[in-house]
Amino acid sequence: RLSRHICPAVPAPEPRSACGAFNSPIRCRCDRSEQRERHHGGIVANACNAVPTHTACDYDWRGVHNDLEKNVYAGAYGWDHSAYWAISELKAGVDLSEWYKTRTEAEFYLPEFKELADHPETQSCWHRIATFDPMGMTARPPTIAACKAKLDLPELKDLKPDGKIVLDSLEIVTSKCAVNYAWNLPLLSQRLKLTEKDLRQALHKYSRDDRLLDPAVRTFIPAVGGATIYTFGDARMLRDPRTETVVRVHDECIGSDVFGSDICSCRPYLIFALRQAVECAQRGGVGIVVYFRKEGRSLGEVVKFRVYNARTNQEGGDRPETYFHHTEAIAGIRDARFQVMMPDVLNWMGLRRIDLLCSMSNEKYQAIVGAGIQVMQRVDLPEDYVKASMRVELDAKIASGYHSDKIETEKVASELMQLSAIRRQCGRLYDLAKQGQLDFFTVHEEQLSVAVDATEKCLRGRFPHLRVPPHSRLRHFDEHRISAMMGSWACDQTEKARRMVDLVTVSVLLDAGAGSSWRYIQENGATARSSEGLAAATLDLFSDGFFSTDPALKTRVNSLALKGISEEALSRGLQVSRSNPLVGVAGRVAVLRSLGQALEDHPEFFGRELPRPGNMVDYLLGHTKAGEVSLDELWKVCALGLYSIWPLHPNGVMRGDVWKHSRLQSDEPSAGLVPFHKLTQWLTYSLIDVLDRTVGLRVTGTAALTCLAEYRNGGLLIDTGVLSLKDPTWLQQEVNVGTELAVEWRALTVVLIDRLAGELRRRLGLTEAELPLAAVLEGGTWHAGRQVAATRRQDGTPPIRIRLTGDVF
């Protein structure tokens, strides 16, 4: 089948760089040798070097550009419109072939595309381009043009205006770039795994252009539609390796894309991808949607409609198992799109990493990574975008090998919320690391003692008597102020416990990373940053009644107040400004609002008349035995009662701090998912401390909790050499929390901090009961990670930059 010409598997995979090539992401070269790339277990040939020959590397994009300007090419300038141009030329008496070589004084080149194309780093990967002239924007005749536009899409009217990407009119600002093809026949034949002679003869059969049989003519303008690149955000930012990117490569489907036909999911996926691209641009990144003119898998609408008729009128009706059969029976082939040609437009933009790829197609995915572009995370079309009439198409594609995140949501979510699932899934990745089978990290067991040294030094310096309190949000508050506040409350201990639970809950949920620039100035003039700054800020907000609707009882949290919190009000309370930016404010607001709803949805935990976090104290006291309560009961409150506060992933399936890793995938629905539940565990650790302090309630079974998989504990392991990146250039980039790089880092952190804790206890002569994991985190690893980072980097930031959204870290 013509769709099955992705480069075949080959032996001896080599390590990848951050851009997916075999050398630095800063400069990609064609080394004229057969290179190979392994990505996520599948080995694919590097597209630019597939079966290379001296001739193909000699005739590169410069040759195509020069031959176009010299009129040395087969085909007709005009592509799929050339017949219309011919008639128009005759009627007008104008030689259009010469006319289009001229440029007018009014000619304008869109700066963001022109400057991107002129950048040397962009051009460093143009050797891969086989399907068009990358200098076509300024060429004579032109083959590329770009302009600004505004999109008015009814499905995206709910996007929040920002005045830059989404206007107050709810129109979306985009830059679009049209690309017409000029095929490099020597290089393209290699990419398609064909001889150049066979390719020329095949094209000659369908074009009747005798110039294709002349070996001296090496460029061909095919009579096909080109592609249009829609960008959101400034495309020039792609030169900054820290820029977040979202990409969708979309093949034309006029019936669905334009007219809304519901037999396929093309428009829903296009709209979903546009939403992701726009939101990425609003976060400061670049969203890219490339629209290819490949109607009906390049088989055309006549074939497509014949297939539709066969599918819908067959005995038994339309069904997935016969979906591809009818296409092959009518067209003779399943697909004629040749996805290995598709990534040229991405290479033209110098794209080296895609943070989020909106595509279920494995052929598109393999073509992209085969072209030297790293794909960090893929996302499927969410179920709520899919109508019943679209299910046949999607189910057939998934059965044929398309990527899918579809799982039995409730069952799998329940499994992954168990604390035991964290160590189990992290342990599986650790086992792969020991075998050298992870894509990003290597474990150096012999360096663990260095991390233990740093932790022991930190612990002894802070707690020389070795009596270490547990890791808890209470450690970040001013102790004198907390004691004074609790002493001022004219209520019993149970109500004091409720109020402290109220405070700690909102404070923990706001403690999801502050960024390196934000700081909080307290009433006494002291400046606090990071977690301590957020703690001071939330204590002030709590004291001022920000989380309460009752002015007579300010130091309380209730659902109604939480649901009414605005981004503007929280920003003021946290002293956020242009000169004092806090990352992820919108994400924090969303979590607090969702918390308000969750409190009302679970009266069994949080009360009916006045839903508040503190009412969990009554639930837990009702499940005590001899002054103790099981961790299972507390975890039920935090994990089940607050489950809905965590945002859904873009695929609409998974929720919260649970991420995919392709190395773990199997037939089991949850096998490829790795849970961490960092903030939920941080809340649990903190509540254990509050309950003990206020009402003397001891929580049993706390050994089930893991270390908090975040950048201080994980940073300690990188900075002390226990973990190393296979490609250190990732240290200069910024990645999303859902990428497999971040998943590996966090999973290895969970396992290795357990091992570090065991060695630390042995050195100190303490038992696990005397130095539980909560004390190891508080006394050592978290603070040691911060201290070591300060010695490694001037600003004390973690070794790997994770984009903060306000709802994970």
Sequence and secondary structure as in RCSB ss.txt:
>XXXX:A:sequence
RLSRHICPAVPAPEPRSACGAFNSPIRCRCDRSEQRERHHGGIVANACNAVPTHTACDYDWRGVHNDLEKNVYAG
AYGWDHSAYWAISELKAGVDLSEWYKTRTEAEFYLPEFKELADHPETQSCWHRIATFDPMGMTARPPTIAACKAK
LDLPELKDLKPDGKIVLDSLEIVTSKCAVNYAWNLPLLSQRLKLTEKDLRQALHKYSRDDRLLDPAVRTFIPAVG
GATIYTFGDARMLRDPRTETVVRVHDECIGSDVFGSDICSCRPYLIFALRQAVECAQRGGVGIVVYFRKEGRSLG
EVVKFRVYNARTNQEGGDRPETYFHHTEAIAGIRDARFQVMMPDVLNWMGLRRIDLLCSMSNEKYQAIVGAGIQV
MQRVDLPEDYVKASMRVELDAKIASGYHSDKIETEKVASELMQLSAIRRQCGRLYDLAKQGQLDFFTVHEEQLSV
AVDATEKCLRGRFPHLRVPPHSRLRHFDEHRISAMMGSWACDQTEKARRMVDLVTVSVLLDAGAGSSWRYIQENG
ATARSSEGLAAATLDLFSDGFFSTDPALKTRVNSLALKGISEEALSRGLQVSRSNPLVGVAGRVAVLRSLGQALE
DHPEFFGRELPRPGNMVDYLLGHTKAGEVSLDELWKVCALGLYSIWPLHPNGVMRGDVWKHSRLQSDEPSAGLVP
FHKLTQWLTYSLIDVLDRTVGLRVTGTAALTCLAEYRNGGLLIDTGVLSLKDPTWLQQEVNVGTELAVEWRALTV
VLIDRLAGELRRRLGLTEAELPLAAVLEGGTWHAGRQVAATRRQDGTPPIRIRLTGDVF
>XXXX:A:secstr
 TT  S    S      TTSSSS TT     SS  EEEETTEEEE GGGSS  HHHHHS HHHHHHHHHTT  EE
 TTGGGHHHHHHHHHHHT  HHHHTT   TT    HHHHHHHHSHHHHTTGGG  SS TTTTTSSS  EEEEEEE
E  GGGTTS   SSSB TTS EEEEEEEE   EEHHHHHHHTT  HHHHHHHHHHHH  GGGG TT  EEE SS 
 EEEEEES GGGGGSTT  EEEEEEE  HHHHTT  SSSSHHHHHHHHHHHHHHHHHTTSEEEEEEE  HHHHT 
HHHHHHHHHHHHHSTT S GGGHHHHHHHHHSSS    GGGTTHHHHHTT  EESEEE   HHHHHHHHHTT EE
  EE   GGG  GGGHHHHHHHHHTT       HHHHHHHHTSHHHHHHHHHHHHHHHHTT  SSEEE GGGHHH
HHHHHHHHHHHH TT       GGGGS HHHHHHHHHH  S HHHHHHHHHHHHHHHHHT S   SS EEE TTS
 EEEHHHHHHHHHHHHHHTTTT S TT  S   HHHHHT  HHHHHHHTT BTTB  TTHHHHHHHHHHHHHHHH
H HHHH SSS  GGGHHHHHHTT BTTEEEHHHHHIIIIITTGGGS B TTSS BSSEEE GGG  SSTTTTEEE
  HHHHHHHHHHHHHHHHHH  EEE GGG     SHHHHHHHHHTTSEEESSGGGGGSEE TTSHHHHHHHHHHH
HHHHHHHHHHHHHHT  TTTS HHHHIIIIIHHHHHHHHHHHSTT   SSEE   SS  
